[in-house]
Structures are given as C-alpha cells and as structure tokens.
Amino acid sequence: MKSFKDFRESLTAEDMQAISAKANEATKQIDHTDGLQLGKVSGLTSVITTIELLEKYHEWLHS
C-alpha cells in the first residue's frame, strides 16, 4: 500500500494554491461585515479544503 507521507510530499505549492483559491471563492458569498460569520467562513474553508485534499488523495492512491 502507498504511504500517506508520499502523498503529502507529492502535493505541490500549486496544488495548495488551487485548493486555497477554491475555498476563498466559496466564502465570497458570505457577508463579511457581520463578525458572527467568521465561524461560517472558517468552517466552509475547512470543509472545502478537506474535500479537495481527499479527492487528490483518492486520485493519487488509484494512480
């Protein structure tokens, strides 16, 4: 079985920038003037980042 460490080392700066850009894009729909939305932004960013990394891992694992 492939090592998770190898997967982590396979991620490039470009991969992480693309994932970050997707997460940032998703938060644009949230009203940032309301300080109470900070938790929503943080949660949404975490979910999108996790899903994107899981998708990359799945692709890497089956390559």
N, C-alpha and C positions, 0 to 999 in steps of 0.2 A: 504494500500500500504506500502511496505517496505521503511524504512528510508535510505537515501543515507549515512547518518552518520554511520548506522550499516554496510553498505557495506565497507566504508572506514576502519572501525575498524576490519573488517574481514580479511583485507589484512595482510599477514604476511611478515616478513623480507625476507623469502624465495621467496615469490611471487614477491616482488620488485627486488630481485637479479636476478630472472629468466627473468623478463622484461628488466632489465638493460643489461643483457648478450645478449639478442636478439638484442637490439638496438646497442650495441657495435659491435656485429658480422656484422651487416649490414654496419657499417661505415668502415670496413676493406677494402672494395673495392675502397675507395676514396683515392686519392693521398694526403697524409697529409703534403707533403713537400711544397705544394703550399698554402700559407697563405690565399688565396682567397677562399679556400674550406671550411673554418671554418663555414660559413653560411650554406653551404650544409650539413655539419656534424650535426650542431645544428638542422636544420630543419628535417633531416631524423630521428634523435634521438627523436625529439618531436612527429613526426607522428607515429613512431613505438610504442612509449610509450603510446600514446593516443589510438591507435587501440587495443593494448594488454589489457589496462585497460577497454576499452569499451567491449571487449569480455568477460573479467572476470565479469564485471557488469551484462552483459546480462545473463550469466550462473547463477550468484548469484540470480538475480531477478526472474528467472524461476525455481529456485530450491525449 
